Amino acid sequence: MKNKNIDTPICSVDYAFRRIGGKYKGRILWYLYNHKIMRYGELRKTLTDITPKMLTQTLRELESDNLVNRKVYQEVPPKVEYSLTAVGQELIPFINHLREWGDKQIENENGKIKLEC
């Protein structure tokens, strides 16, 4: 039976990858895990291949999915900090496992040393 509502996940794997799939989400979650708290500018410098518009959109999606906290300080200039939620923290062992798998595959394919994330 076809799912008529394209926004409704088909299964739990679909649900999970809708939350963390894509080019940047996993990396953002990993960087926030490693740095605990990051400001927008720090994320922008770390993710050199992302546009400001895409970074903003991705952070909003992660916040909407309760994976990232956004804390705004009422000061001039505005200060915004991002960190992982408890739900976001739950993903870290899985992201780490994917990172380890990626390291192994890169080494097998290219004979290269692992890339740093």
C-alpha positions in Angstrom: 0.0 0.0 0.0 1.4 3.4 -1.0 1.8 6.1 1.6 -0.3 9.0 0.4 1.2 11.6 2.8 4.9 12.1 1.7 5.7 13.8 5.0 4.8 10.7 7.1 7.8 8.4 7.6 7.4 4.9 6.1 9.3 3.2 8.8 11.6 4.0 11.8 14.7 4.0 9.5 13.1 6.5 7.3 12.1 8.6 10.3 15.7 8.6 11.6 17.3 9.5 8.3 14.9 12.3 7.8 16.2 13.8 11.1 19.9 13.2 10.5 20.3 12.6 6.8 21.8 15.0 4.4 25.1 16.5 3.8 25.6 18.6 7.0 23.4 17.3 9.8 25.6 14.5 11.0 28.7 16.7 10.9 27.0 19.5 12.8 25.9 17.0 15.5 29.4 15.6 15.7 31.0 19.0 16.0 28.6 20.1 18.7 29.4 16.9 20.5 33.1 17.5 20.3 32.9 21.2 21.2 29.9 21.1 23.6 28.8 24.6 22.7 29.4 26.5 19.4 28.4 29.8 18.1 27.0 30.3 14.6 30.3 31.8 13.4 32.3 28.9 14.8 30.1 26.4 12.9 30.4 28.5 9.8 34.2 28.4 10.0 34.2 24.7 10.7 31.8 23.8 7.9 33.7 25.5 5.1 31.5 24.0 2.3 28.2 25.3 3.5 26.4 28.5 2.6 25.1 30.7 5.4 21.6 30.1 4.2 22.0 26.3 4.3 23.6 26.4 7.7 20.7 28.5 9.1 18.2 26.2 7.5 19.9 23.0 8.8 20.3 24.4 12.3 16.6 25.3 12.3 15.7 21.8 11.2 17.9 20.2 13.9 16.3 22.5 16.5 12.8 21.7 15.3 13.6 18.0 15.6 14.8 18.5 19.2 18.4 17.5 18.4 20.0 20.9 19.0 19.5 23.6 21.5 19.6 27.3 20.4 20.3 29.8 23.2 20.0 33.5 22.4 21.6 36.1 24.6 19.9 39.5 24.7 22.9 41.6 24.0 24.4 43.7 21.2 25.7 42.3 19.0 23.4 39.3 19.3 25.0 36.1 20.7 23.6 32.7 19.8 25.0 29.4 21.1 24.2 25.9 19.8 24.5 22.7 21.8 23.1 19.1 21.7 19.9 18.2 23.4 19.7 14.9 25.3 18.0 13.5 22.3 20.9 14.7 20.1 23.4 13.1 22.5 21.7 9.7 22.0 22.7 9.8 18.4 26.5 10.2 19.1 27.3 6.5 19.5 25.7 5.8 16.1 27.4 8.8 14.4 30.8 7.7 15.9 30.2 4.2 14.6 29.5 5.7 11.1 32.7 7.8 11.5 34.7 4.7 12.3 33.2 2.8 9.3 34.0 5.8 7.1 37.6 5.8 8.3 38.0 2.1 7.5 36.5 2.5 4.0 38.6 5.5 3.2 41.7 3.6 4.2 40.7 0.5 2.3 39.9 2.4 -0.9 42.6 5.0 -0.9 45.3 3.7 1.5 44.9 7.1 3.1 44.9 7.9 6.8 41.6 8.9 8.3 40.2 12.3 7.7 39.5 14.5 10.8 36.0 15.6 11.5 
